[in-house]
Structures are given as structure tokens and as C-alpha cells.
Amino acid sequence: MTIRCTLPCSLLIATVLAAPAAGQPLGHGPIGPGPTGNGPGMPPVVLRSMHLGAPGELDADDRGDDLYNEGREAIEEGKYERALDRFGRLIDLKTNRTDAALYWKAYSLAKLGRRADALGALADLQQQFKNSGWLREARALDVELRQASGQTIAPEGQVDDDTKLMALHALMQNDAERALPIIERMLAGANSPKVKDRALFVLSQSNSARAREIIGNIAKGGANPDLQLRAIKYLGMMGGSDNRQTLADVYRTSADPAVKREIMRSFMIAGDRARLLALAKTETAPDLRGHAVHQLGTMGAHTELAELYQSEASIEVKKSIIQAMFIGGNAEKLIDLARNEKDPQLRRVAVRNLGLMGSARTGDAIKAIYQSDSTPEIRREAINALFLQNNGRVMVELARAEKDPAMKKEMVKKMSAMSRSKEVTDYLLELLK
């Protein structure tokens, strides 16, 4: 079974390669610059402010995620001393990744030839985390270290990862049935993340029912948590009703939010709008519900999001849906909400998201909203939206016609912070004459 795109490939690649992040909480500001059309988009300073937090803003879990990713990257590069440093610091933070950090600390120590220290780290893992998803891997590494105890293995006697991967690929091409049990052992043993991930990828390319079963078992928790998330991702990329049903079964039985978020991403990749819509309606955890809405936006599920918005009572969820409409590029619906939504707070959110779209698509609509809506808060939001898309042309048109000194002053203030625009420069010079 080969991986196939059910979404535009550029979107699929961007989604698959993105780091597995936590779902965006409901009510947060718009995510990223979004669709920008042919307009100039936001000023660079605004883009930077949306993506960069102030020093010290990261909590322990965020710092832990960074350390974990740096440690895994160091292992991939064979820099085990650096990996030890990162995982040691992660252990000190005492986050929900301490068990994983202990395993990778032991793995790095083993690669450095420090078997006794590695066994000690494995013992700590098994004693402190009796229900950890890393215990199976820890036991496999423990056995491997004890079997090798007292033996000196010359570097030239070891098979490196690249050689293993070439052998695996060749065997799968020539004799897939013989390759499958070997791949199972590789996935269960103390191999590097690179080897295990490649083994999963090779399985995902097979039409064998047994290969699909192996991936499904790992997705159900039959391996370490990192590998489980990768298996879930591959099931989504492989497509097929059986694989989507497996994902639905795992979602129903799992209590791990990270697993649930990854399954939602896989539903998005597989094009399963129906299941995502159902989760957006029924999921009780607010962050997971928001993540389902976000994935619908990524899919461009305009009809489903409009249906969800119509039936939703929660203001916070509706804000999340509006943001998803922005992500999906549904300018028409956002314009409709900015004009006709009865709740002023939601109208403001719709106008703000219009500002994050390209001026060629929404500038004139924002201008019309400013001219037709007498609510000061909405008008200020429209001014800010024009600023966000660096739309000097429309801003100047409105400023020339504006009779309210306070509103005109607000526009001039925004113009002073906009990037170079001939219309803005000419207008500011007029004011100085």
C-alpha cells in the first residue's frame, strides 16, 4: 500500500513535516499569516511579533519539548555527548517526558560504551515509571547491554544505520515476506530512531495485510510513544477505510492527548472530514475540540465549518471556528460574519482575521465594513485589519473621508508604523502642508 495525497501535496508536506505541536487552545489569536493572496501582507514587525515570544515565556513543558527535540536530533547526528547533556537537563525539569529522557540517556550512554551507566539509567526508568510506554524499549536495550557485557566490539564490526537501511530496502524489494519478521524485530529492538522510522516507512509502502497489521499494532501502543505517533501518521498517509477505522478505535480507547491530536492530523491528511466534524461537535476537552476545528480549517472544509458555526452556542468555540475559516482561506464567509454576525465580539474577530488575508482579496470588504458599521470598536478593528495587511491605499481613502478626529488620528498613527507606501507618504506630506 503506497502513500497517496488526498490534499494538495504542498499542504500535505507542510503538515507532515511540521513538528507535532499541541492543539491550539480556543480563543487564541489567529495562527500565522494565513492566506495572503496577492496583497502585500502584514508588515514584517507584525509577523515577527506573532511568532516570537519574549524570553522566559516558555514553561517547563515547552522547554522540555525543545530539549527533547534537540536530544533526538543529536542522536540522529551521532553526537551522543550532546544528547546526554540535553536529556540530562530534561530529566532535571521533571516534565511528562522524564521517562523518555531516561531511555534516550541510557541509549546515548550505551553508544558511548558506558554500559554500567546505561544500565543504571534503565533501572531508574523501570523503577520510577512502572507504566511507561518506554518500558518495552528499555527491556530490549537492557537485554542487549547485558548480552554484550564484557565484550569489546570493534567499530568496524558494527553495522551502521545507513547500511542497515540499505539492506532492509533491498530485502523488502526482493523478498517482502521474509523481510516482515525482520522488520518486526527491528521495531521491537534497541535500534536508532532513524532505523525504526525508516522501517515503518518501508512497511507503509507495502501492499501486505501483515505490514498494515504491524503498523496498526504500533499505532495502538505496541511500541514506544514516539514510534506510536509515527505509526499513526503513516496510517493517515496510507489512507483507506480500514486504516481510518483503526485510527478511530485508537482515539476512542486512548487517554493520551498527544495521541488524540496526532489522530486528528491523520484524519486531516486522509481527508476524513466526517470524523473530524464529529470530534469537533462531541469532544469534551476544549483544547482537543479546538484542534479538531483547526484541522477542518487546514482541510478547507468550508461547508463543515459553516455548519458547525451555525449550531455552536459557545462564543469561544465560535472564535476558534472563525480562525479555522481564516486558515482555510474562506474570505467570503468571514466577510459575511464581519457584516452580519450579531455578537460584536465575534464580528471583531472576523474583521481581525480578514486583516490577516491579502489586501487584494479583502481590502475593499474591510473598507465597506468600516463605512457601514457605526460601532467604534468594529471601526478600530477595521483600521487595525488594514494595518495588518499593510493596505495603505484603502487606509488613505478612509482617512481622507473621515470626519471624526479621533478615528482620523488612529489611522495616521497606524500609517506611521506601516512599511513604505507611496499613498501613505503622499497623504502624510499633505497633512504637514
C-alpha positions in Angstrom: 0.0 0.0 0.0 1.6 3.2 -1.1 1.2 6.6 0.5 -1.1 8.9 -1.6 -2.0 12.6 -1.3 -5.7 13.3 -0.6 -4.9 17.0 -0.2 -2.8 19.4 -2.3 0.7 18.0 -1.9 2.2 21.2 -0.8 -0.2 21.4 2.1 0.3 17.7 2.9 4.1 18.1 3.0 3.8 21.1 5.2 1.5 19.3 7.6 3.5 16.1 7.8 6.9 17.8 8.2 5.6 20.2 10.9 6.6 19.3 14.4 3.8 17.6 16.3 2.6 20.5 18.3 0.0 20.8 20.9 -3.5 21.8 19.7 -4.2 25.5 19.7 -6.3 26.5 22.7 -9.7 28.0 21.9 -9.8 31.8 21.8 -6.1 32.4 20.9 -5.2 34.9 18.2 -5.1 33.9 14.6 -2.5 31.3 13.7 0.3 32.5 11.4 0.0 34.8 8.5 -2.6 32.6 6.7 -3.6 33.0 3.1 -2.2 36.3 1.8 -3.4 36.4 -1.8 -1.7 39.0 -4.0 -1.7 41.8 -1.4 1.4 43.0 0.4 0.5 41.1 3.6 1.4 42.1 7.1 4.4 44.4 8.0 7.4 42.3 9.0 7.3 43.6 12.5 3.8 42.2 12.9 4.8 38.8 11.6 7.7 38.6 14.0 5.6 39.6 16.9 3.1 36.8 16.1 5.8 34.1 16.1 8.3 35.1 18.7 7.7 35.1 22.4 9.6 37.2 24.9 12.5 35.4 26.8 11.3 33.5 29.8 7.8 32.9 28.4 8.3 29.2 27.8 7.0 27.0 30.6 8.7 23.8 31.7 6.9 21.6 29.2 7.8 23.9 26.3 11.5 23.9 27.4 11.3 20.2 27.8 10.0 19.8 24.3 12.9 21.9 22.9 15.4 19.8 24.9 13.8 16.6 23.8 13.9 17.6 20.1 17.5 18.8 20.4 18.5 15.5 22.1 16.8 13.4 19.4 18.5 15.5 16.7 21.9 14.9 18.4 21.3 11.2 18.3 20.4 11.3 14.6 23.7 13.1 14.0 25.7 10.6 16.2 26.6 13.4 18.7 25.9 11.3 21.9 27.7 13.6 24.3 25.4 16.5 23.3 22.4 14.1 23.5 23.4 13.2 27.1 23.5 16.9 28.0 20.0 17.6 26.6 18.4 14.6 28.1 20.1 15.2 31.5 18.7 18.7 31.6 15.3 17.4 30.6 15.3 14.9 33.4 16.1 17.7 35.8 13.0 19.6 34.6 10.7 16.7 35.8 8.2 17.1 32.9 5.9 14.4 31.4 8.9 13.4 29.2 11.2 12.3 32.0 10.7 8.6 31.2 11.5 9.1 27.5 14.6 11.2 28.5 15.8 8.4 30.8 15.5 5.9 27.9 17.4 8.1 25.5 20.0 8.9 28.2 20.6 5.2 28.5 20.7 4.8 24.7 23.3 7.6 24.4 25.4 6.1 27.2 25.3 2.7 25.5 26.5 4.3 22.3 29.4 5.9 24.2 30.4 2.5 25.6 29.3 3.3 29.2 27.3 0.2 29.7 27.1 0.3 33.5 25.8 3.9 33.5 23.3 2.9 30.7 22.0 0.0 32.8 21.7 2.4 35.8 19.6 4.8 33.7 17.4 1.9 32.5 16.9 0.8 36.1 15.8 4.3 37.1 13.3 4.3 34.3 11.9 0.9 35.2 11.7 1.7 39.0 10.3 5.2 38.7 7.8 4.7 35.8 6.2 1.3 36.1 3.5 2.1 33.5 5.7 4.0 31.0 5.3 3.4 27.3 9.1 3.1 27.1 9.4 0.0 29.3 9.4 -2.4 26.3 12.2 -0.5 24.6 14.1 -0.3 27.9 13.9 -4.0 28.5 15.2 -4.7 24.9 18.1 -2.3 25.4 18.8 -3.8 28.9 19.0 -7.3 27.4 21.2 -6.2 24.6 23.6 -4.5 27.0 23.8 -7.5 29.3 24.4 -9.8 26.4 27.3 -7.6 25.2 28.7 -7.1 28.7 32.4 -7.9 28.8 32.7 -8.0 25.1 34.7 -5.4 23.1 33.1 -4.7 19.8 35.4 -3.0 17.2 33.8 -0.2 15.3 34.4 -2.0 12.0 32.4 -4.9 13.4 29.3 -2.8 13.9 26.7 -2.3 11.1 25.9 1.4 10.8 22.4 2.7 10.4 22.7 3.5 6.7 24.0 0.0 5.9 21.0 -1.5 7.8 18.6 0.7 5.9 20.0 -0.2 2.5 19.9 -3.9 3.4 16.3 -3.5 4.7 15.2 -1.8 1.5 16.8 -4.4 -0.7 15.3 -7.3 1.2 11.8 -5.7 1.1 12.2 -5.4 -2.7 13.4 -8.9 -3.2 11.5 -11.0 -0.6 8.9 -9.0 1.3 7.6 -12.0 3.2 11.0 -12.7 4.7 11.5 -9.0 5.4 8.4 -8.6 7.5 9.5 -10.6 10.6 13.0 -8.9 10.4 11.3 -5.5 10.4 9.2 -6.5 13.4 12.4 -7.4 15.3 14.0 -4.1 14.3 11.0 -2.2 15.6 11.0 -4.1 18.9 14.8 -4.0 19.4 17.2 -1.2 20.5 17.7 0.3 17.1 18.1 4.0 16.5 15.0 6.3 15.8 16.2 6.7 12.2 16.2 2.9 11.6 12.8 2.4 13.2 11.2 5.3 11.4 12.6 4.0 8.1 11.3 0.5 8.9 7.8 2.0 9.4 8.0 3.8 6.2 9.0 0.7 4.3 6.0 -1.1 5.8 3.7 1.7 4.7 4.9 1.2 1.1 3.8 -2.5 1.2 0.5 -3.9 0.0 0.7 -6.7 2.5 -2.1 -7.1 5.0 0.6 -8.2 7.6 2.5 -4.9 7.1 -0.6 -2.9 7.7 -1.3 -5.0 10.8 2.2 -4.3 12.2 1.7 -0.6 11.7 -1.8 -0.8 13.3 -0.4 -2.6 16.3 2.2 0.0 16.9 -0.4 2.7 16.5 -2.4 1.0 19.2 0.5 1.4 21.6 2.6 -1.6 20.8 5.9 0.4 20.9 7.3 3.5 22.5 5.2 6.7 22.4 7.3 8.4 19.8 7.0 5.4 17.4 3.3 5.2 18.1 2.8 8.8 16.9 4.8 8.0 13.7 2.7 4.9 13.1 -0.5 7.0 13.5 0.9 9.5 11.0 1.7 6.8 8.4 -1.8 5.3 8.8 -3.2 8.6 7.8 -0.9 9.0 4.9 -1.7 5.4 3.7 -5.4 6.2 3.5 -8.1 3.6 3.2 -11.2 2.9 5.3 -9.6 0.2 7.3 -6.7 2.4 8.4 -9.1 5.2 9.3 -11.2 2.8 11.4 -8.1 1.7 13.2 -7.3 5.3 14.0 -10.9 5.9 15.2 -10.6 2.8 17.5 -7.3 4.1 18.9 -8.8 7.5 19.5 -11.7 6.0 21.4 -9.5 3.9 23.7 -6.6 6.3 24.3 -6.3 8.8 27.2 -3.2 10.5 25.8 -4.0 14.0 24.3 -0.8 13.8 22.1 -2.1 10.5 20.5 -5.6 12.1 20.0 -4.1 15.2 18.4 -1.9 13.1 16.0 -5.0 11.0 15.1 -6.8 14.3 14.2 -3.9 15.3 12.0 -4.1 11.9 10.3 -7.8 12.3 9.7 -7.0 15.6 8.1 -4.3 14.0 5.9 -6.6 11.2 5.0 -9.4 13.7 4.0 -11.8 12.3 6.7 -14.0 15.4 7.2 -16.8 13.5 8.7 -14.8 12.1 11.7 -13.2 15.5 12.3 -16.6 17.2 12.3 -17.9 14.6 14.7 -15.0 15.2 17.1 -15.4 19.0 16.8 -19.0 18.5 17.9 -18.6 15.9 20.6 -15.1 16.1 22.1 -15.3 17.3 25.7 -11.7 18.5 26.2 -11.7 22.2 25.0 -8.1 22.0 23.5 -8.8 18.9 21.6 -12.1 20.3 20.3 -10.2 23.3 19.2 -7.6 21.1 17.5 -10.4 19.3 15.5 -11.7 22.7 14.4 -8.2 23.7 13.4 -7.7 20.6 11.2 -11.1 21.3 9.5 -9.7 24.7 8.6 -6.5 23.2 7.3 -8.5 21.0 5.0 -10.5 23.9 3.7 -13.7 22.3 5.0 -15.9 25.4 4.4 -19.2 23.6 4.5 -18.5 21.7 7.6 -17.2 24.8 9.5 -20.2 26.8 8.5 -22.5 24.0 9.7 -20.5 23.8 13.0 -20.6 27.6 13.5 -24.4 27.7 12.9 -25.1 25.0 15.6 -22.5 26.1 18.1 -23.5 28.1 21.2 -20.1 28.7 22.8 -18.5 32.1 22.0 -15.0 30.7 22.5 -15.6 27.8 20.1 -17.1 30.2 17.6 -13.9 32.2 17.8 -11.9 29.1 17.1 -14.1 28.3 14.1 -13.6 31.8 12.7 -9.8 31.3 13.0 -10.2 28.0 11.2 -12.1 29.7 8.4 -9.1 32.1 8.1 -6.7 29.1 7.9 -8.9 27.6 5.2 -8.9 30.8 3.2 -12.7 31.3 3.4 -12.8 35.0 2.9 -16.4 35.0 1.7 -17.7 33.5 4.9 -15.5 35.8 7.1 -16.9 38.9 5.2 -20.4 37.6 5.8 -19.7 37.2 9.5 -18.0 40.6 9.8 -21.1 42.2 8.3 -23.9 40.2 9.8 -22.9 38.4 13.0 -25.0 39.9 15.8 -22.3 39.5 18.5 -19.9 42.4 18.3 -17.1 40.4 19.8 -17.4 37.8 17.1 -17.6 40.5 14.4 -14.4 41.9 15.7 -12.7 38.5 15.5 -13.9 38.1 11.9 -12.6 41.6 10.9 -9.3 40.9 12.5 -8.9 37.6 10.6 -9.8 39.4 7.3 -6.9 41.7 8.0 -4.6 38.7 8.0 -5.6 37.9 4.4 -4.2 39.6 1.4 -5.4 43.1 0.6 -6.3 42.1 -2.9 -9.0 39.7 -1.5 -10.4 41.6 1.5 -9.2 45.2 1.5 -12.3 46.6 -0.2 -14.6 44.5 2.0 -12.9 45.9 5.2 -13.3 49.4 3.8 -17.1 48.7 3.3 -17.4 47.3 6.8 -15.7 50.4 8.2 -18.1 52.7 6.3 -21.3 50.8 7.1 -20.7 49.8 10.8 -21.1 52.7 13.3 -19.7 50.7 16.3 -16.4 52.3 17.3 -14.8 49.0 18.3 -15.6 47.5 14.9 -14.2 50.5 13.1 -11.0 50.4 15.1 -10.7 46.7 14.4 -11.1 47.5 10.7 -8.4 50.1 10.9 -6.1 47.6 12.6 -7.0 45.0 9.9 -5.9 47.4 7.2 -2.7 48.0 9.1 -2.1 44.2 9.4 -2.3 43.8 5.6 -0.2 47.0 5.1 -3.1 48.4 3.0 -2.0 52.0 2.6 -4.3 52.6 -0.4 -7.6 51.9 1.5 -6.3 53.4 4.7 -5.7 56.7 2.9 -9.1 56.6 1.2 -10.8 56.2 4.5 -8.7 58.9 6.2 -9.5 61.5 3.5 -13.2 60.9 4.0 -13.2 60.6 7.8 -14.9 63.4 9.8 -14.2 62.0 13.3 -10.9 63.5 14.5 -10.3 60.6 16.9 -10.7 58.0 14.1 -8.5 60.0 11.7 -5.8 60.3 14.4 -6.0 56.5 14.9 -5.4 56.0 11.1 -2.5 58.4 11.0 -0.9 56.6 14.0 -1.2 53.3 12.1 0.2 54.8 8.9 3.3 55.9 10.8 4.1 52.3 11.6 3.4 50.9 8.1 6.1 50.0 5.7 6.8 52.2 2.7 3.8 53.1 0.6 3.5 56.0 -1.9 -0.1 56.6 -1.0 0.7 56.9 2.7 3.8 59.1 2.2 1.9 61.5 -0.1 -1.0 61.7 2.4 1.3 62.4 5.4 3.0 65.1 3.4 -0.4 66.7 2.7 -1.1 66.8 6.4 2.1 68.7 7.0 1.4 71.4 4.5 
